[in-house]
Amino acid sequence: MAQFLLVEDLNTHYITEKGHVHAVENVSFNLENGESIGIAGESACGKSTLGLSIIRIIPGGKIISGKILADGESILELSEEEFDKKQRWKKISMVFQGAMNSLDPVFTVYRQLSDVLKQHGFEGDYSDTIKWAVRSVGLKEDVLQKYPHELSGGMKQRIVIAMA
């Protein structure tokens, strides 16, 4: 497999009146194509800041040092416009805790996945892509005709991951 994402010695700080808060320190990992990663840890240990650093949305924070490569290209050197066009929400996404609450209760899972593809200008086969997405997160295709209230919390979470 080819390397998709490399994070090496990443350090992100929040700058406050009292000085720097070290939110992410010396984080390194590698993801191959097709892999995903889950970040777990205690409250306020830097999980969200790590994810926000990778997608370059760090309100009040700054990447101090380190390297982030996506498909071999330094995403820290891309302009904001280039990063939006090439990576953010297209190849690199973040699923926030509680994101399953964003599912619309009046639309089926299929409709909501379909809407995401439309918003991103997808031009391929919606049905096959949507079926693949739900299977890739360990769900059966029959979930596509269900509404969010018919799903368990874990199933909703996996649907949101499939959307990402």
Secondary structure, DSSP 8 states (H G I E B T S, - for coil): --EEEEEEEEEEEEEETTEEEEEEEEEEEEEETT-------STTSSHHHHHHHHTT--TTEEEEEEEEEETTEETTSS-HHHHHHHTBTTTB----TTGGGGS-TTS-HHHHHHHHHHHTT--S-HHHHHHHHHHHTT--GGGGG--GGGS-HHHHHHHHHHH-
